[in-house]
Amino acid sequence: MTNTDLNPKERVNVGRFLRALDLFRDLDPHMRLAEIRSYLTVALNENQPIGEVGRQAGIPAQSVSTYLRTLGEHQDRNGKPAMGLLAARTSPFSGRETLVRLTPKGNALAEKIRDAMKG
């Protein structure tokens, strides 16, 4: 894909997408694509079990659990403060499932992404 392959509307859309990605880079310049996919999947489908988030994002559930430590409300396994974008709670229907939702900070990021994508 080159500049000449894109029509003006497509160029605008690519620019909007890049502005949305910049929001993640501003949070953590080393954020992994799989972490972004996990966050966006939760933003689109809150209160889903970790396994379902993984299935929808195309990421193993074990990896989603790891990313939840980074994107969640507590420290990650290296003692680094987490980003505070996602929160997990035990399902009221099954004590074996963990449901994932956005925190207020996660909701604020989702709003910024929507604004970036609108232009």
QUIZIWO-V798660 format. One record per residue. N is the residue number from 1. SS is DSSP state (2 for helix, 1 for strand, 0 for the rest). PHI is phi as a letter, one per 40 degrees, with the letter a starting at -180 (NA if undefined). Layout:
# QUIZIWO-V798660
n | ss | phi
N | SS | PHI
N | SS | PHI
This chain:
# QUIZIWO-V798660
n | ss | phi
1 | 0 | NA
2 | 0 | b
3 | 2 | d
4 | 2 | c
5 | 2 | c
6 | 0 | b
7 | 0 | c
8 | 2 | d
9 | 2 | c
10 | 2 | c
11 | 2 | c
12 | 2 | c
13 | 2 | c
14 | 2 | c
15 | 2 | c
16 | 2 | c
17 | 2 | c
18 | 2 | c
19 | 2 | c
20 | 2 | c
21 | 2 | c
22 | 2 | c
23 | 2 | c
24 | 2 | c
25 | 2 | c
26 | 2 | c
27 | 2 | c
28 | 0 | a
29 | 0 | c
30 | 0 | b
31 | 0 | c
32 | 0 | c
33 | 2 | d
34 | 2 | c
35 | 2 | c
36 | 2 | c
37 | 2 | c
38 | 2 | c
39 | 2 | d
40 | 2 | c
41 | 2 | c
42 | 2 | c
43 | 2 | c
44 | 2 | c
45 | 0 | a
46 | 0 | c
47 | 0 | g
48 | 1 | c
49 | 1 | c
50 | 2 | d
51 | 2 | c
52 | 2 | c
53 | 2 | d
54 | 2 | c
55 | 2 | c
56 | 2 | c
57 | 2 | c
58 | 0 | g
59 | 0 | b
60 | 0 | d
61 | 2 | d
62 | 2 | c
63 | 2 | c
64 | 2 | d
65 | 2 | d
66 | 2 | c
67 | 2 | c
68 | 2 | c
69 | 2 | c
70 | 2 | c
71 | 2 | c
72 | 0 | c
73 | 0 | b
74 | 0 | b
75 | 1 | c
76 | 0 | c
77 | 0 | c
78 | 0 | c
79 | 0 | g
80 | 0 | c
81 | 1 | d
82 | 0 | c
83 | 0 | c
84 | 0 | g
85 | 0 | c
86 | 1 | b
87 | 1 | b
88 | 1 | b
89 | 1 | a
90 | 1 | c
91 | 0 | c
92 | 0 | c
93 | 0 | c
94 | 0 | a
95 | 0 | c
96 | 0 | c
97 | 0 | b
98 | 1 | b
99 | 1 | c
100 | 1 | b
101 | 1 | a
102 | 1 | c
103 | 0 | c
104 | 2 | d
105 | 2 | c
106 | 2 | c
107 | 2 | c
108 | 2 | c
109 | 2 | c
110 | 2 | d
111 | 2 | c
112 | 2 | c
113 | 2 | c
114 | 2 | d
115 | 2 | c
116 | 2 | c
117 | 2 | c
118 | 2 | c
119 | 0 | h
